[in-house]
Amino acid sequence: MKKTDIGVVGFMYAVCAFFFLMSRDLKKGARIYPLCIIAILFLLTTGYVVEMLFAAKKTSGIPEIFEGFQPKQFFIVLGMLIAYLAGMYFVGFYLATIVLMAASLLYLRVPKWQILISTIVIIGLVYGAFTMFLGVKLPVGLLFK
């Protein structure tokens, strides 16, 4: 078990708590999907904690902290996420998401056909789940208001 793994688990639990608190403000019918996703994320994170505990019993000694950490890649992707939040404010959710997915996957050297397929599938799922099924209005951005 690495200290970075503990940090990731803490961060994921914080994300679950944050979105759970934010989902309480939604209409009762619109809460179902976010709560299901939060519950799945919580269960997966808890499963990872259990896996870490079993792995910690099997290993002896302390592994190197941040072994294999690539700061350049981390900070570039972090910058992309910050730009995504700004982009969502100005151009809306859909366009900002398409740009973020394409840029980050290109940076991570994912094949272009996989970028195209995954972007189409994610946008289609979000549109179907939020816009069509739940009727949630996603941000349209200042440029398109």
Buried (B, 14 or more C-beta within 10 A) or exposed (E): BBEBBEEBBEEBBEBBEEBBEEBEEBEEEBBEBBBEBBEEBBEEBBEBBEEBEEEEEEEEEEEEEEEEEEEEEEEBBEEBEEBBEEBBBEBBBBBBBBBBBBBBBEEEEBEEEEBEEBBEEEBEEBBEEBBEEBEBEBBBBEEEE
